Amino acid sequence: MRHLTTSFRLLMMTLRLLQTAPSVKPVYARVIMPDDIADRLERNGLRAKRPETRAKRIAQMLGELAKGDLYMAMSWSGPAKR
């Protein structure tokens, strides 16, 4: 029972911290793309500027992964066997 009380206290302290310090990013915060990579993608026209384009690319990626034989329009036979 003591373990549950300690875990609950820790949870409450964490929630209180997140409420009082909104600028603090949680540990699982999204990694920001490095500027040089973003610049290269934009220069080569590889970043989706419109939501429709982004949705189309995501749908293509999900379809290929679900099918299991393509990834980024290239043949793929699955993970390497060890």
C-alpha positions as CSV (number, residue, x, y, z in Angstrom):
1,M,0.0,0.0,0.0
2,R,2.9,2.3,0.7
3,H,4.1,1.9,-2.9
4,L,0.8,3.0,-4.3
5,T,0.8,6.1,-2.0
6,T,4.4,7.0,-3.1
7,S,3.5,6.5,-6.8
8,F,0.3,8.6,-6.3
9,R,2.3,11.4,-4.6
10,L,4.8,11.4,-7.5
11,L,2.1,11.6,-10.0
12,M,0.4,14.5,-8.3
13,M,3.8,16.3,-8.0
14,T,4.4,15.8,-11.7
15,L,1.0,17.1,-12.6
16,R,1.4,20.1,-10.4
17,L,4.7,20.8,-12.0
18,L,3.3,20.6,-15.5
19,Q,0.4,22.9,-14.6
20,T,2.7,25.5,-13.0
21,A,5.4,25.4,-15.6
22,P,3.9,25.2,-19.1
23,S,7.2,26.0,-20.7
24,V,8.8,22.8,-19.4
25,K,8.6,20.2,-22.1
26,P,7.9,16.6,-21.0
27,V,10.5,14.0,-21.6
28,Y,8.7,12.6,-24.6
29,A,8.7,16.0,-26.4
30,R,8.9,15.9,-30.1
31,V,12.5,16.3,-31.5
32,I,12.8,19.3,-33.7
33,M,14.2,18.8,-37.1
34,P,17.7,20.4,-37.5
35,D,17.7,23.6,-39.6
36,D,20.1,22.3,-42.2
37,I,18.0,19.2,-42.9
38,A,14.8,21.4,-43.1
39,D,16.6,23.7,-45.5
40,R,17.7,20.9,-47.8
41,L,14.2,19.4,-47.9
42,E,12.7,22.7,-48.8
43,R,15.3,23.5,-51.4
44,N,14.6,20.2,-53.1
45,G,10.9,20.6,-52.9
46,L,10.4,17.7,-50.5
47,R,8.4,19.3,-47.8
48,A,4.7,19.3,-48.0
49,K,3.4,22.9,-47.9
50,R,-0.3,22.0,-48.3
51,P,-2.3,19.8,-45.9
52,E,-3.6,17.8,-48.9
53,T,-0.1,17.0,-50.0
54,R,0.9,15.9,-46.5
55,A,-2.2,13.7,-46.2
56,K,-1.5,12.1,-49.6
57,R,2.1,11.3,-48.6
58,I,1.1,9.9,-45.2
59,A,-1.6,7.8,-46.9
60,Q,0.9,6.4,-49.4
61,M,3.4,5.6,-46.6
62,L,0.7,3.8,-44.5
63,G,-0.5,1.9,-47.6
64,E,3.0,0.7,-48.5
65,L,3.7,-0.3,-44.9
66,A,0.4,-2.2,-44.6
67,K,1.0,-4.0,-47.8
68,G,4.5,-4.9,-46.7
69,D,6.4,-5.0,-50.0
70,L,7.1,-1.3,-50.6
71,Y,8.5,1.6,-48.7
72,M,8.9,5.1,-50.2
73,A,7.9,3.5,-53.6
74,M,10.9,1.1,-53.4
75,S,10.9,-2.6,-53.1
76,W,11.2,-3.9,-49.6
77,S,11.4,-7.4,-48.3
78,G,11.2,-6.8,-44.6
79,P,13.9,-6.5,-41.9
80,A,17.2,-8.2,-42.5
81,K,17.5,-11.7,-41.1
82,R,20.1,-12.1,-38.4
